[in-house]
Amino acid sequence: MSRLLTPDICVIGAGSGGLSVAAAAAAFGVDTVLIEKGEMGGDCLNYGCVPSKALIAAGKAARHAEEAERFGVTVPRVDVDFAAVNDHVRKVIATIAPHDSQERFEGLGVTVIRAPARFRDATTVVAGEAEIRARRFVVATGSSPLVPPIPGLEAVPWHTNETIFTLRECPQHLLVIGGGPIGLELAQAHRRLGARVTVVEAARAMPREDPELAALVLERLRADGVELIEGASVTAVSGTAGAIRLTLGEGDTAREIEGTHLLLAVGRKANVEGLGLEEAGVAFDRRGITVGADLRSSNRRVYAIGDVAGGLQFTHVAGYHAGVVIRALLFRLPAKENREIIPRVTFTDPQIGHVGLTAEEARARFGTARVRVLEAAFAGNDRAQAEARTDGLVRLVAARGGRIVGASVVGADAGEITNLLSLVVARKLSVRDLAGFVSPYPSLSEAVRRAAISYYADSARNPWIRRLVRFLARFG
Ligand SMILES: Cc1cc2nc3c(=O)[nH]c(=O)nc-3n(C[C@H](O)[C@H](O)[C@H](O)COP(=O)(O)OP(=O)(O)OC[C@H]3O[C@@H](n4cnc5c(N)ncnc54)[C@H](O)[C@@H]3O)c2cc1C
């Protein structure tokens, strides 16, 4: 017999987005049901951000040891014990897991159901033995790796982000299909941990990033020994475990490459299947559930957040969406997402981050004459010099009145610097604000201030302003 639950909020999916909604609702004593069919914590904790960043950290440690000599420090030999690296990855997940656990959420007062959820109609969800009729539903079911329809793939073993972090032995030669953020982060980490790595990308690697900035990252990847093949489509896969062959291109120009392991990193698909969205009257397409800026679906009772909501797929977006929905559900405040303040970072070395408009987008919106691009290279930054990490650049896009409407950074710790840039863009700050605050010396973020100050370089060259300044200096 099924159990009928009638909470105020029913959240489907206990990943980054769903957990944030459930925790906030529970904190205010709102009756909440949380349904999860897999691991608590979702992709980010189990198969995404956390294991990938733990693996990248291990790769970075190996790389730093190899590079120590340029600081006058000799490390006799760098040995990588891949099983121990995997232990480190597991340990990081295990340390964070209690925060996302069923026990913690039940302790907060949330009813947690571990079963697949499915809408039976516009007002009812069924999960395991329970039937949930909530006032509002929040769908936070995330996304899954796309498996491309390449002939032969069904006959060879392959990995995605859901399985690659279980490897206890370093792949001898990892073939990666896909040169986006996930493919490149994992390619570089494995290379630094001892694998030979070949990445095949049909278009250009890092397609979303400014080619000039992306070039710095791709150069480093190549210098690390990652073989990067761009503009080549994989048309067939063959071979067996340990000897996997990819055919690149077709006809006379086709060629084959061989590796021991295969990682698919060609994109993500929103988890809309099996949710009964048709029965619930929730419109969706191949990108995910169709929502307005208020994250409400075509069924006004149902919200969608995070990866399944068809926009940018990041943990911080899922968290931001959760905040938007919480404002609407708990406080009845008008809340809308603003995609222009959402940053993105790829955690390769060097990292690359961006927020707001690109120079091209700003010119199209405000007119070429009103847009200025301000840059500061890491080579002119004392911290970067001290740490021998001088490959990098901060770029600010300033519109009328010097307001910063977009910013990019490539280089060491670009992810951390993107925090400052995100604040600047979100709070609509200007070059004046950046020029007027005190940045601790020596820090990489100082490059942001230096780029902002360059806005005034023209004034220093203007003969009238120069004359005025000289006059004031002498007689003022
Ligand atoms: C390798 C990799 C690295 C990444 N690195 C970063 C990074 O560095 N920074 C960053 O911001 N983002 C990163 N991401 C993206 C990030 O993981 C996702 O954007 C984030 O997890 C999305 O959160 P979510 O709540 O939408 O979905 P998820 O966290 O995936 O949670 C969805 C949950 O819903 C459950 N579910 C699905 N269907 C049902 C159903 N019918 N019933 C019940 N439960 C269901 C799933 O089991 C899952 O637990 C990375 C992703 C990958 C794959």
The ligand as an SDF file (V2000), in Angstrom:
LIG
                    3D

 53 58  0  0  0  0  0  0  0  0999 V2000
   33.7980   15.7260  -14.4320 C   0  0  0  0  0  0  0  0  0  0  0  0
   32.9810   16.9050  -14.0230 C   0  0  0  0  0  0  0  0  0  0  0  0
   33.5950   17.9780  -13.4050 C   0  0  0  0  0  0  0  0  0  0  0  0
   32.8430   19.0750  -13.0110 C   0  0  0  0  0  0  0  0  0  0  0  0
   33.4860   20.1120  -12.4210 N   0  0  0  0  0  0  0  0  0  0  0  0
   32.7820   21.2020  -12.0370 C   0  0  0  0  0  0  0  0  0  0  0  0
   33.4280   22.2920  -11.4010 C   0  0  0  0  0  0  0  0  0  0  0  0
   34.6440   22.2740  -11.1910 O   0  0  0  0  0  0  0  0  0  0  0  0
   32.6870   23.3480  -11.0250 N   0  0  0  0  0  0  0  0  0  0  0  0
   31.3350   23.4000  -11.2450 C   0  0  0  0  0  0  0  0  0  0  0  0
   30.7040   24.3940  -10.8860 O   0  0  0  0  0  0  0  0  0  0  0  0
   30.6940   22.3770  -11.8520 N   0  0  0  0  0  0  0  0  0  0  0  0
   31.3770   21.2850  -12.2590 C   0  0  0  0  0  0  0  0  0  0  0  0
   30.7300   20.2420  -12.8470 N   0  0  0  0  0  0  0  0  0  0  0  0
   29.2720   20.3390  -13.0620 C   0  0  0  0  0  0  0  0  0  0  0  0
   28.4840   19.9960  -11.8020 C   0  0  0  0  0  0  0  0  0  0  0  0
   28.8320   18.7110  -11.3510 O   0  0  0  0  0  0  0  0  0  0  0  0
   26.9920   20.0570  -12.0960 C   0  0  0  0  0  0  0  0  0  0  0  0
   26.6890   21.2760  -12.7320 O   0  0  0  0  0  0  0  0  0  0  0  0
   26.1670   19.9620  -10.8220 C   0  0  0  0  0  0  0  0  0  0  0  0
   26.3970   18.7400  -10.1810 O   0  0  0  0  0  0  0  0  0  0  0  0
   24.6830   20.0990  -11.1590 C   0  0  0  0  0  0  0  0  0  0  0  0
   23.9230   20.0120   -9.9940 O   0  0  0  0  0  0  0  0  0  0  0  0
   22.4200   19.5170  -10.0930 P   0  0  0  0  0  0  0  0  0  0  0  0
   21.8480   19.6680   -8.7250 O   0  0  0  0  0  0  0  0  0  0  0  0
   21.7330   20.1760  -11.2120 O   0  0  0  0  0  0  0  0  0  0  0  0
   22.5240   17.9750  -10.4980 O   0  0  0  0  0  0  0  0  0  0  0  0
   23.3050   16.7690   -9.7860 P   0  0  0  0  0  0  0  0  0  0  0  0
   24.2950   17.2430   -8.8340 O   0  0  0  0  0  0  0  0  0  0  0  0
   23.7670   15.8570  -10.8480 O   0  0  0  0  0  0  0  0  0  0  0  0
   22.1540   16.0440   -8.9800 O   0  0  0  0  0  0  0  0  0  0  0  0
   21.0570   15.4400   -9.6190 C   0  0  0  0  0  0  0  0  0  0  0  0
   20.5810   14.2870   -8.7680 C   0  0  0  0  0  0  0  0  0  0  0  0
   19.2790   13.8930   -9.2010 O   0  0  0  0  0  0  0  0  0  0  0  0
   19.1670   12.4880   -9.1090 C   0  0  0  0  0  0  0  0  0  0  0  0
   18.0770   12.0550   -9.9830 N   0  0  0  0  0  0  0  0  0  0  0  0
   18.0350   12.0970  -11.3340 C   0  0  0  0  0  0  0  0  0  0  0  0
   16.8290   11.6440  -11.7600 N   0  0  0  0  0  0  0  0  0  0  0  0
   16.1240   11.3110  -10.6730 C   0  0  0  0  0  0  0  0  0  0  0  0
   14.8200   10.7600  -10.4710 C   0  0  0  0  0  0  0  0  0  0  0  0
   13.9980   10.5100  -11.4690 N   0  0  0  0  0  0  0  0  0  0  0  0
   14.4230   10.5290   -9.2070 N   0  0  0  0  0  0  0  0  0  0  0  0
   15.2270   10.8010   -8.1380 C   0  0  0  0  0  0  0  0  0  0  0  0
   16.4680   11.3090   -8.2880 N   0  0  0  0  0  0  0  0  0  0  0  0
   16.8980   11.5650   -9.5320 C   0  0  0  0  0  0  0  0  0  0  0  0
   20.5430   12.0090   -9.5620 C   0  0  0  0  0  0  0  0  0  0  0  0
   20.7830   10.7000   -9.1120 O   0  0  0  0  0  0  0  0  0  0  0  0
   21.4580   13.0440   -8.9150 C   0  0  0  0  0  0  0  0  0  0  0  0
   21.8980   12.6220   -7.6520 O   0  0  0  0  0  0  0  0  0  0  0  0
   31.4490   19.1120  -13.2350 C   0  0  0  0  0  0  0  0  0  0  0  0
   30.8200   18.0290  -13.8500 C   0  0  0  0  0  0  0  0  0  0  0  0
   31.5720   16.9390  -14.2390 C   0  0  0  0  0  0  0  0  0  0  0  0
   30.8620   15.7940  -14.8960 C   0  0  0  0  0  0  0  0  0  0  0  0
  1  2  1  0
  2  3  1  0
  2 52  2  0
  3  4  2  0
  4  5  1  0
  4 50  1  0
  5  6  2  0
  6  7  1  0
  6 13  1  0
  7  8  2  0
  7  9  1  0
  9 10  1  0
 10 11  2  0
 10 12  1  0
 12 13  2  0
 13 14  1  0
 14 15  1  0
 14 50  1  0
 15 16  1  0
 16 17  1  0
 16 18  1  0
 18 19  1  0
 18 20  1  0
 20 21  1  0
 20 22  1  0
 22 23  1  0
 23 24  1  0
 24 25  2  0
 24 26  1  0
 24 27  1  0
 27 28  1  0
 28 29  2  0
 28 30  1  0
 28 31  1  0
 31 32  1  0
 32 33  1  0
 33 34  1  0
 33 48  1  0
 34 35  1  0
 35 36  1  0
 35 46  1  0
 36 37  1  0
 36 45  1  0
 37 38  2  0
 38 39  1  0
 39 40  1  0
 39 45  2  0
 40 41  1  0
 40 42  2  0
 42 43  1  0
 43 44  2  0
 44 45  1  0
 46 47  1  0
 46 48  1  0
 48 49  1  0
 50 51  2  0
 51 52  1  0
 52 53  1  0
M  END
$$$$
